Amino acid sequence: MKNLNIKNQEKVEVMALFGYQMTPCQPLTFRRKGEPEIEVTELLRTQIRFVGKATLHIFDVLVGRERVQLEFNSVDLSWTLLA
């Protein structure tokens, strides 16, 4: 798999599974604009941060052997890929 070359922050489309057993949300795949879908290999950790009125759900995931973070914003319902 090629290196993801993330530029600090980048909006992405995410396919996620909501309300599954003990994990309320689990990202399964994500897609950058104009690129093919990338599969999340493993969910490592989740955390929540409160920023103003927003709740940010942060997912540490593995994509192949590369560790990345996906962030879900509860106010505008957007997903961001973080470096």
DRENTORKOL-3810 file (N, C-alpha, C; in nm, 4 decimals):
REM DRENTORKOL-3810
@n.u->0.0839; n.v->-0.1185; n.w->0.0000; ca.u->0.0000; ca.v->0.0000; ca.w->0.0000; c.u->0.0880; c.v->0.1242; c.w->0.0000
@n.u->0.0480; n.v->0.2258; n.w->-0.0749; ca.u->0.1260; ca.v->0.3490; ca.w->-0.0811; c.u->0.1119; c.v->0.4302; c.w->0.0474
@n.u->0.2098; n.v->0.5162; n.w->0.0736; ca.u->0.2070; ca.v->0.6060; ca.w->0.1888; c.u->0.0900; c.v->0.7027; c.w->0.1709
@n.u->0.0184; n.v->0.7330; n.w->0.2798; ca.u->-0.0999; ca.v->0.8184; ca.w->0.2706; c.u->-0.0677; c.v->0.9661; c.w->0.2485
@n.u->0.0520; n.v->1.0126; n.w->0.2834; ca.u->0.0908; ca.v->1.1531; ca.w->0.2638; c.u->-0.0165; c.v->1.2507; c.w->0.3077
@n.u->-0.0481; n.v->1.2502; n.w->0.4354; ca.u->-0.1525; ca.v->1.3366; ca.w->0.4896; c.u->-0.0961; c.v->1.4765; c.w->0.5122
@n.u->-0.1711; n.v->1.5782; n.w->0.4705; ca.u->-0.1329; ca.v->1.7179; ca.w->0.4915; c.u->-0.2067; c.v->1.7713; c.w->0.6130
@n.u->-0.1510; n.v->1.7649; n.w->0.7311; ca.u->-0.2119; ca.v->1.8126; ca.w->0.8557; c.u->-0.3568; c.v->1.7682; c.w->0.8757
@n.u->-0.4506; n.v->1.8237; n.w->0.8002; ca.u->-0.5922; ca.v->1.7882; ca.w->0.8104; c.u->-0.6524; c.v->1.7856; c.w->0.6713
@n.u->-0.7433; n.v->1.6913; n.w->0.6522; ca.u->-0.8051; ca.v->1.6772; ca.w->0.5207; c.u->-0.9442; c.v->1.6166; c.w->0.5373
@n.u->-1.0453; n.v->1.6799; n.w->0.4795; ca.u->-1.1824; ca.v->1.6283; ca.w->0.4863; c.u->-1.1913; c.v->1.5000; c.w->0.4041
@n.u->-1.2602; n.v->1.3992; n.w->0.4594; ca.u->-1.2778; ca.v->1.2714; ca.w->0.3913; c.u->-1.4216; c.v->1.2231; c.w->0.4081
@n.u->-1.4620; n.v->1.1307; n.w->0.3218; ca.u->-1.5895; ca.v->1.0619; ca.w->0.3353; c.u->-1.5616; c.v->0.9310; c.w->0.4073
@n.u->-1.6439; n.v->0.8961; n.w->0.5057; ca.u->-1.6213; ca.v->0.7761; ca.w->0.5862; c.u->-1.7449; c.v->0.6878; c.w->0.5845
@n.u->-1.7219; n.v->0.5583; n.w->0.5700; ca.u->-1.8268; ca.v->0.4579; ca.w->0.5881; c.u->-1.8047; c.v->0.4029; c.w->0.7282
@n.u->-1.9033; n.v->0.4186; n.w->0.8148; ca.u->-1.8879; ca.v->0.3774; ca.w->0.9548; c.u->-2.0063; c.v->0.2918; c.w->0.9978
@n.u->-1.9805; n.v->0.2085; n.w->1.0959; ca.u->-2.0829; ca.v->0.1236; ca.w->1.1548; c.u->-2.1215; c.v->0.1877; c.w->1.2876
@n.u->-2.2496; n.v->0.2231; n.w->1.3034; ca.u->-2.2963; ca.v->0.2876; ca.w->1.4253; c.u->-2.3776; c.v->0.1902; c.w->1.5093
@n.u->-2.3583; n.v->0.1961; n.w->1.6418; ca.u->-2.4384; ca.v->0.1181; ca.w->1.7351; c.u->-2.4122; c.v->-0.0305; c.w->1.7335
@n.u->-2.2861; n.v->-0.0697; n.w->1.7223; ca.u->-2.2515; ca.v->-0.2112; ca.w->1.7171; c.u->-2.1901; c.v->-0.2558; c.w->1.8499
@n.u->-2.2562; n.v->-0.3424; n.w->1.9227; ca.u->-2.2111; ca.v->-0.3986; ca.w->2.0498; c.u->-2.1594; c.v->-0.2902; c.w->2.1438
@n.u->-2.0371; n.v->-0.3024; n.w->2.1913; ca.u->-1.9806; ca.v->-0.2075; ca.w->2.2887; c.u->-1.9188; c.v->-0.0839; c.w->2.2229
@n.u->-1.9036; n.v->-0.0834; n.w->2.0921; ca.u->-1.8463; ca.v->0.0305; ca.w->2.0212; c.u->-1.9588; c.v->0.1070; c.w->1.9530
@n.u->-1.9908; n.v->0.2288; n.w->1.9995; ca.u->-2.1025; ca.v->0.3035; ca.w->1.9406; c.u->-2.0790; c.v->0.3464; c.w->1.7955
@n.u->-1.9518; n.v->0.3632; n.w->1.7555; ca.u->-1.9201; ca.v->0.3999; ca.w->1.6178; c.u->-1.7842; c.v->0.3412; c.w->1.5822
@n.u->-1.7772; n.v->0.2825; n.w->1.4631; ca.u->-1.6510; ca.v->0.2259; ca.w->1.4170; c.u->-1.6326; c.v->0.2572; c.w->1.2692
@n.u->-1.5294; n.v->0.3390; n.w->1.2341; ca.u->-1.5040; ca.v->0.3666; ca.w->1.0922; c.u->-1.4535; c.v->0.2401; c.w->1.0222
@n.u->-1.5106; n.v->0.2112; n.w->0.9047; ca.u->-1.4732; ca.v->0.0912; ca.w->0.8292; c.u->-1.3847; c.v->0.1233; c.w->0.7090
@n.u->-1.4210; n.v->0.2286; n.w->0.6358; ca.u->-1.3424; ca.v->0.2733; ca.w->0.5207; c.u->-1.3504; c.v->0.4251; c.w->0.5134
@n.u->-1.2566; n.v->0.4851; n.w->0.4392; ca.u->-1.2648; ca.v->0.6285; ca.w->0.4109; c.u->-1.2155; c.v->0.6537; c.w->0.2697
@n.u->-1.2565; n.v->0.7688; n.w->0.2168; ca.u->-1.2209; ca.v->0.8040; ca.w->0.0797; c.u->-1.1826; c.v->0.9511; c.w->0.0741
@n.u->-1.0659; n.v->0.9757; n.w->0.0159; ca.u->-1.0247; ca.v->1.1124; ca.w->-0.0126; c.u->-1.0883; c.v->1.1546; c.w->-0.1442
@n.u->-1.1025; n.v->1.2835; n.w->-0.1644; ca.u->-1.1657; ca.v->1.3352; ca.w->-0.2857; c.u->-1.0888; c.v->1.2871; c.w->-0.4097
@n.u->-1.1600; n.v->1.2216; n.w->-0.4998; ca.u->-1.1009; ca.v->1.1775; ca.w->-0.6249; c.u->-1.0131; c.v->1.0535; c.w->-0.6161
@n.u->-1.0128; n.v->0.9840; n.w->-0.5027; ca.u->-0.9290; ca.v->0.8647; ca.w->-0.4854; c.u->-1.0148; c.v->0.7447; c.w->-0.4480
@n.u->-0.9598; n.v->0.6239; n.w->-0.4642; ca.u->-1.0362; ca.v->0.5039; ca.w->-0.4267; c.u->-1.0506; c.v->0.4906; c.w->-0.2751
@n.u->-1.1445; n.v->0.4074; n.w->-0.2358; ca.u->-1.1726; ca.v->0.3815; ca.w->-0.0942; c.u->-1.0541; c.v->0.3123; c.w->-0.0270
@n.u->-1.0291; n.v->0.3483; n.w->0.1003; ca.u->-0.9201; ca.v->0.2900; ca.w->0.1793; c.u->-0.9814; c.v->0.2189; c.w->0.2985
@n.u->-0.9452; n.v->0.0942; n.w->0.3186; ca.u->-1.0022; ca.v->0.0141; ca.w->0.4267; c.u->-0.9275; c.v->0.0357; c.w->0.5583
@n.u->-1.0039; n.v->0.0523; n.w->0.6655; ca.u->-0.9473; ca.v->0.0603; ca.w->0.8004; c.u->-0.9216; c.v->-0.0838; c.w->0.8459
@n.u->-0.7955; n.v->-0.1123; n.w->0.8769; ca.u->-0.7566; ca.v->-0.2477; ca.w->0.9156; c.u->-0.7955; c.v->-0.2798; c.w->1.0590
@n.u->-0.7758; n.v->-0.1818; n.w->1.1483; ca.u->-0.8021; ca.v->-0.2068; ca.w->1.2908; c.u->-0.8326; c.v->-0.0764; c.w->1.3633
@n.u->-0.9280; n.v->-0.0809; n.w->1.4545; ca.u->-0.9577; ca.v->0.0313; ca.w->1.5432; c.u->-0.8736; c.v->0.0134; c.w->1.6683
@n.u->-0.7844; n.v->0.1096; n.w->1.6951; ca.u->-0.6930; ca.v->0.0983; ca.w->1.8087; c.u->-0.7475; c.v->0.1628; c.w->1.9350
@n.u->-0.8030; n.v->0.2835; n.w->1.9211; ca.u->-0.8465; ca.v->0.3593; ca.w->2.0384; c.u->-0.9439; c.v->0.4676; c.w->1.9961
@n.u->-1.0333; n.v->0.5033; n.w->2.0862; ca.u->-1.1237; ca.v->0.6156; ca.w->2.0617; c.u->-1.1137; c.v->0.7126; c.w->2.1786
@n.u->-1.1375; n.v->0.8391; n.w->2.1498; ca.u->-1.1415; ca.v->0.9397; ca.w->2.2556; c.u->-1.2397; c.v->1.0483; c.w->2.2150
@n.u->-1.2836; n.v->1.1255; n.w->2.3128; ca.u->-1.3793; ca.v->1.2333; ca.w->2.2888; c.u->-1.3203; c.v->1.3627; c.w->2.3434
@n.u->-1.3349; n.v->1.4709; n.w->2.2649; ca.u->-1.2939; ca.v->1.6046; ca.w->2.3089; c.u->-1.4122; c.v->1.6980; c.w->2.2891
@n.u->-1.4302; n.v->1.7875; n.w->2.3842; ca.u->-1.5363; ca.v->1.8874; ca.w->2.3753; c.u->-1.4727; c.v->2.0207; c.w->2.3400
@n.u->-1.5145; n.v->2.0784; n.w->2.2269; ca.u->-1.4605; ca.v->2.2054; ca.w->2.1785; c.u->-1.5792; c.v->2.2958; c.w->2.1495
@n.u->-1.6046; n.v->2.3920; n.w->2.2384; ca.u->-1.7221; ca.v->2.4777; ca.w->2.2234; c.u->-1.8475; c.v->2.3938; c.w->2.2291
@n.u->-1.9328; n.v->2.4076; n.w->2.1296; ca.u->-2.0567; ca.v->2.3296; ca.w->2.1242; c.u->-2.0356; c.v->2.1927; c.w->2.0590
@n.u->-1.9189; n.v->2.1714; n.w->2.0014; ca.u->-1.8931; ca.v->2.0472; ca.w->1.9273; c.u->-1.8350; c.v->1.9390; c.w->2.0174
@n.u->-1.8718; n.v->1.8171; n.w->1.9866; ca.u->-1.8076; ca.v->1.7006; ca.w->2.0443; c.u->-1.7291; c.v->1.6369; c.w->1.9312
@n.u->-1.5977; n.v->1.6220; n.w->1.9518; ca.u->-1.5115; ca.v->1.5606; ca.w->1.8511; c.u->-1.4823; c.v->1.4173; c.w->1.8932
@n.u->-1.5171; n.v->1.3238; n.w->1.8075; ca.u->-1.4896; ca.v->1.1825; ca.w->1.8320; c.u->-1.3655; c.v->1.1476; c.w->1.7507
@n.u->-1.2590; n.v->1.1070; n.w->1.8185; ca.u->-1.1313; ca.v->1.0827; ca.w->1.7530; c.u->-1.1015; c.v->0.9331; c.w->1.7569
@n.u->-1.0715; n.v->0.8785; n.w->1.6398; ca.u->-1.0456; ca.v->0.7362; ca.w->1.6242; c.u->-0.9024; c.v->0.7154; c.w->1.5782
@n.u->-0.8219; n.v->0.6465; n.w->1.6588; ca.u->-0.6889; ca.v->0.6038; ca.w->1.6166; c.u->-0.7071; c.v->0.4699; c.w->1.5472
@n.u->-0.6684; n.v->0.4627; n.w->1.4204; ca.u->-0.6899; ca.v->0.3418; ca.w->1.3424; c.u->-0.5620; c.v->0.3019; c.w->1.2672
@n.u->-0.5582; n.v->0.1764; n.w->1.2273; ca.u->-0.4527; ca.v->0.1285; ca.w->1.1395; c.u->-0.5081; c.v->0.1144; c.w->0.9994
@n.u->-0.4290; n.v->0.1585; n.w->0.9033; ca.u->-0.4579; ca.v->0.1404; ca.w->0.7618; c.u->-0.3371; c.v->0.0653; c.w->0.7080
@n.u->-0.3516; n.v->-0.0658; n.w->0.6924; ca.u->-0.2343; ca.v->-0.1485; ca.w->0.6636; c.u->-0.1448; c.v->-0.1459; c.w->0.7855
@n.u->-0.0247; n.v->-0.0926; n.w->0.7705; ca.u->0.0676; ca.v->-0.0784; ca.w->0.8850; c.u->0.0805; c.v->0.0660; c.w->0.9322
@n.u->0.0083; n.v->0.1556; n.w->0.8665; ca.u->0.0183; ca.v->0.2982; ca.w->0.8993; c.u->-0.0908; c.v->0.3379; c.w->0.9983
@n.u->-0.0506; n.v->0.4130; n.w->1.1012; ca.u->-0.1438; ca.v->0.4605; ca.w->1.2031; c.u->-0.1899; c.v->0.6014; c.w->1.1673
@n.u->-0.3222; n.v->0.6220; n.w->1.1623; ca.u->-0.3790; ca.v->0.7537; ca.w->1.1315; c.u->-0.4930; c.v->0.7824; c.w->1.2282
@n.u->-0.5381; n.v->0.9069; n.w->1.2281; ca.u->-0.6533; ca.v->0.9456; ca.w->1.3101; c.u->-0.7645; c.v->0.9964; c.w->1.2203
@n.u->-0.8856; n.v->0.9530; n.w->1.2530; ca.u->-1.0062; ca.v->1.0047; ca.w->1.1896; c.u->-1.0857; c.v->1.0771; c.w->1.2971
@n.u->-1.1350; n.v->1.1963; n.w->1.2650; ca.u->-1.2081; ca.v->1.2768; ca.w->1.3624; c.u->-1.3484; c.v->1.3049; c.w->1.3083
@n.u->-1.4488; n.v->1.2803; n.w->1.3926; ca.u->-1.5885; ca.v->1.3080; ca.w->1.3570; c.u->-1.6369; c.v->1.4268; c.w->1.4388
@n.u->-1.6898; n.v->1.5296; n.w->1.3714; ca.u->-1.7411; ca.v->1.6497; ca.w->1.4356; c.u->-1.8925; c.v->1.6366; c.w->1.4488
@n.u->-1.9429; n.v->1.6408; n.w->1.5717; ca.u->-2.0856; ca.v->1.6186; ca.w->1.5971; c.u->-2.1748; c.v->1.7350; c.w->1.5539
@n.u->-2.1178; n.v->1.8529; n.w->1.5324; ca.u->-2.1987; ca.v->1.9683; ca.w->1.4942; c.u->-2.2248; c.v->1.9700; c.w->1.3427
@n.u->-2.1196; n.v->1.9621; n.w->1.2622; ca.u->-2.1406; ca.v->1.9667; ca.w->1.1172; c.u->-2.1360; c.v->1.8274; c.w->1.0519
@n.u->-2.1224; n.v->1.7227; n.w->1.1340; ca.u->-2.1238; ca.v->1.5831; ca.w->1.0886; c.u->-2.0173; c.v->1.5552; c.w->0.9836
@n.u->-1.9012; n.v->1.6211; n.w->0.9959; ca.u->-1.7933; ca.v->1.6008; ca.w->0.9003; c.u->-1.6853; c.v->1.5100; c.w->0.9596
@n.u->-1.6125; n.v->1.4452; n.w->0.8708; ca.u->-1.4988; ca.v->1.3599; ca.w->0.9077; c.u->-1.3716; c.v->1.4248; c.w->0.8547
@n.u->-1.2651; n.v->1.4190; n.w->0.9371; ca.u->-1.1363; ca.v->1.4750; ca.w->0.9000; c.u->-1.0284; c.v->1.3707; c.w->0.9229
@n.u->-0.9377; n.v->1.3566; n.w->0.8261; ca.u->-0.8202; ca.v->1.2714; ca.w->0.8398; c.u->-0.7099; c.v->1.3589; c.w->0.8951
@n.u->-0.6507; n.v->1.3185; n.w->1.0080; ca.u->-0.5498; ca.v->1.3994; ca.w->1.0764; c.u->-0.4115; c.v->1.3388; c.w->1.0615
@n.u->-0.3089; n.v->1.4240; n.w->1.0489; ca.u->-0.1706; ca.v->1.3791; ca.w->1.0430; c.u->-0.1122; c.v->1.3680; c.w->1.1810
END
